[in-house]
Amino acid sequence: MRKTVVGCAVLVTLAACGGPQNASAGGPEPVTDAVQLAALAKTSADKTKSVDMDAVINVQQQKMEMSGAALIDGANTQLDMKMSSKTGDMEIRIVDKAVYMALPADALSKEGVTTPWLKLGGGDDPLSKALAGGFDQMAEQNSPTSVLDQLSKAGKITKSWQTTLNGQPVTHYALQVDTAKAGEADKLPADAAAQLPKTADVDIWLTKDQLPVQVVMSMGSLFTSTIHYTNWGAKVDVAAPAADQVTDIASLKH
């Protein structure tokens, strides 16, 4: 159960566009190097810190929809993400270095949990201390810029142009990513990982301030995702669930 729950938390942790247009759409000149692209976008996002997001993810044609808000700020990281799939609805909150998970009722009952929420970390128990040690990494993995790190390690820009997205001037970058270098196999079930193509297609749209507003990734029929980012810089204020609605995982016997 612990591995499953922690894995879910880490995975939480992430608009139509016309074709190429001329540079009259405005915005800075496109860069040509994936490392430079990732650095520019990450610098802007790290300064802004907070964002609303929604995503549609398909893994082996199993669909998950996600929506929420995140403030990625080290120990002050906050996140509230709701997820829906055919296996049920989930919600994950990260606040005060603790992870709160509202899982489908049958998943909770199997573990003897009678409250709507399960808590990981945020205490003095061994598990909480272990989680605290990896909290910065968890926050980074849940960051909207985590995909940028993949692009800097394994991506190559194949095309770029200035256009508009939802009426906003943006620069559209098309990239190809080496899946082995990006570590994509680690994110997929074993049977899907065995069929992983050598490359993935990634499209990213950046504003004139170099902030991502849309990221689309495709690995054939194995994995597709479309993520939208809005309201960069908006206030994020995530509250922990009421204490009587929470079971601490440290109190469960395994």
C-alpha positions in Angstrom: 0.0 0.0 0.0 2.8 2.4 0.9 4.6 2.0 -2.4 1.3 2.4 -4.3 0.3 5.6 -2.3 3.7 7.2 -2.6 3.8 6.3 -6.3 0.5 8.0 -6.8 1.6 11.1 -5.0 4.8 11.4 -7.1 2.8 10.9 -10.3 0.6 13.8 -9.5 2.8 14.6 -8.9 0.8 17.5 -14.6 -6.9 24.2 -26.7 -6.7 24.0 -30.2 -4.0 25.7 -32.1 -3.7 26.7 -35.7 -0.8 25.8 -38.0 2.3 27.9 -38.5 1.8 31.6 -38.9 4.3 34.4 -39.5 6.1 36.3 -36.8 3.6 39.1 -36.7 1.9 37.3 -33.8 4.5 38.9 -31.5 6.7 37.5 -28.8 10.5 36.9 -28.6 12.4 35.2 -31.4 12.2 31.4 -31.0 15.3 29.6 -29.7 16.8 26.7 -31.5 18.3 24.7 -28.7 16.2 22.5 -26.3 18.5 23.2 -23.4 18.1 26.9 -23.8 14.4 26.5 -24.3 14.1 24.6 -21.0 16.2 27.0 -19.1 14.2 30.1 -20.2 10.9 28.5 -19.4 12.1 27.1 -16.1 13.5 30.4 -15.0 10.2 32.2 -15.7 8.1 29.4 -14.0 10.4 29.3 -10.9 10.0 33.1 -10.5 6.2 32.9 -10.9 5.9 29.7 -8.7 2.1 29.2 -8.9 -0.3 28.0 -11.6 -3.7 26.4 -12.3 -3.6 23.3 -14.5 -5.8 20.7 -16.1 -4.8 17.6 -18.0 -6.1 14.6 -20.0 -3.8 11.6 -19.9 -4.1 8.3 -21.7 -2.0 5.3 -20.7 -2.7 2.3 -23.0 -6.0 4.0 -23.8 -7.0 4.2 -20.2 -8.1 7.8 -19.7 -7.4 10.0 -16.6 -8.6 13.6 -16.3 -6.9 16.0 -13.8 -7.4 19.5 -12.6 -6.0 21.6 -9.8 -3.6 24.3 -8.7 0.0 24.2 -7.5 2.5 26.5 -5.7 6.0 25.0 -6.2 8.2 26.6 -3.6 10.4 24.0 -1.8 9.2 23.4 1.7 6.3 25.8 1.2 4.9 23.7 -1.8 1.2 23.4 -1.9 -0.9 21.4 -4.4 -4.5 20.4 -4.8 -5.2 18.0 -7.6 -8.4 16.2 -8.5 -8.3 13.1 -10.7 -11.0 11.1 -12.4 -10.7 7.7 -14.2 -12.8 4.6 -14.7 -11.4 3.2 -11.5 -12.8 6.1 -9.5 -12.1 9.6 -8.4 -9.1 10.8 -6.3 -7.9 14.0 -4.8 -4.4 14.8 -3.6 -3.4 17.7 -1.5 0.1 18.6 -0.5 0.5 21.1 2.3 2.8 21.6 5.3 5.1 18.8 4.0 2.3 16.3 4.2 0.4 14.5 1.4 -3.3 13.9 1.9 -5.1 11.5 -0.5 -8.8 10.9 -1.0 -8.9 7.5 -2.7 -11.8 5.5 -4.0 -13.8 4.0 -1.1 -13.0 0.4 -1.9 -9.2 1.2 -1.9 -9.5 2.7 1.5 -11.7 -0.1 3.0 -9.2 -2.7 1.9 -6.6 -1.0 4.1 -9.1 -0.7 7.0 -9.3 3.1 6.6 -12.7 4.5 7.6 -12.1 8.1 7.0 -12.3 9.9 3.6 -8.6 10.9 3.7 -5.3 9.2 4.1 -2.3 11.2 5.3 1.4 10.6 4.5 4.2 12.5 6.2 4.0 15.7 8.2 4.8 13.9 11.5 7.8 12.6 13.6 7.3 8.9 12.6 9.9 7.1 10.5 7.8 7.2 7.4 7.2 11.0 7.7 10.9 11.5 8.2 11.7 9.4 5.1 9.1 11.4 3.1 10.5 14.7 4.3 13.9 13.7 3.0 12.4 13.4 -0.5 9.9 16.2 -0.3 11.9 18.6 -2.4 12.2 15.9 -5.1 8.5 15.2 -4.9 7.8 18.9 -5.3 10.1 19.1 -8.3 8.4 16.1 -9.9 5.0 17.8 -9.4 6.3 21.0 -10.8 4.8 22.2 -14.2 8.4 22.6 -15.3 9.3 18.9 -14.8 8.7 18.2 -18.5 11.2 20.9 -19.2 14.0 19.0 -17.5 13.2 16.1 -19.8 13.4 18.3 -22.8 16.8 19.7 -21.7 18.2 16.1 -21.2 16.7 14.4 -24.2 14.9 16.8 -26.5 15.6 18.3 -29.9 13.7 21.1 -31.4 12.5 20.2 -34.8 10.4 23.2 -35.6 9.2 26.5 -34.0 6.9 29.3 -35.0 4.9 32.2 -33.6 1.2 31.9 -33.5 -1.8 32.4 -31.1 -3.4 30.1 -28.6 -6.8 31.0 -27.1 -6.3 34.6 -28.5 -2.9 34.9 -26.8 0.4 35.4 -28.7 2.6 32.4 -28.1 5.6 30.5 -29.6 4.9 26.9 -30.6 7.8 24.5 -30.3 7.7 21.0 -31.8 10.3 18.7 -30.3 11.4 15.1 -30.5 12.5 13.4 -27.2 14.7 10.3 -26.8 12.6 8.2 -24.4 15.5 6.3 -23.0 17.4 9.4 -22.0 14.2 11.0 -20.6 13.4 7.9 -18.4 9.9 7.5 -19.8 9.9 3.8 -19.2 9.8 4.4 -15.5 6.4 6.0 -15.8 4.6 3.2 -17.5 3.4 -0.3 -16.6 5.9 -3.0 -17.4 4.0 -4.3 -20.5 3.7 -0.8 -21.9 7.3 0.0 -21.2 8.4 -3.0 -23.3 6.6 -1.4 -26.2 7.9 2.1 -25.7 9.0 3.8 -28.9 12.5 5.2 -29.1 11.2 8.8 -29.5 8.3 10.8 -28.3 6.7 13.9 -29.8 6.3 16.9 -27.6 4.7 20.3 -28.4 5.0 23.2 -26.0 3.5 26.6 -26.3 5.2 29.5 -24.4 4.0 33.1 -23.8 6.1 36.1 -24.5 7.2 35.8 -20.8 8.4 32.2 -21.6 5.7 30.6 -19.5 4.2 27.3 -20.6 0.5 27.4 -21.4 0.1 24.1 -23.1 2.2 20.9 -23.4 1.2 17.9 -25.6 3.1 14.7 -25.5 2.5 11.6 -27.6 4.1 8.1 -27.7 2.0 6.4 -30.2 -1.0 4.6 -28.7 0.9 3.9 -25.4 0.7 7.3 -23.9 -0.7 10.7 -24.8 -1.2 13.8 -22.6 -2.4 17.3 -23.0 -1.8 19.7 -20.2 -3.0 23.3 -20.0 -1.5 25.9 -17.6 -3.4 29.1 -16.7 -3.4 31.9 -14.1 0.4 31.9 -13.6 1.2 33.8 -10.4 -2.3 33.4 -8.9 -2.6 32.8 -5.2 -2.7 29.2 -4.1 -4.0 28.4 -0.6 -4.5 24.7 0.0 -6.0 23.6 3.3 -5.5 20.3 5.0 -8.7 18.2 5.5 -10.3 18.3 9.0 -8.5 16.1 11.5 -11.5 13.9 12.1 -11.6 13.1 8.3 -8.0 11.9 8.2 -6.2 8.6 8.9 -2.4 8.8 9.3 -0.8 6.0 7.3 1.8 5.7 10.2 -1.1 4.4 12.4 -1.9 1.5 10.1 -0.3 -1.9 10.5 1.4 -3.4 7.5 
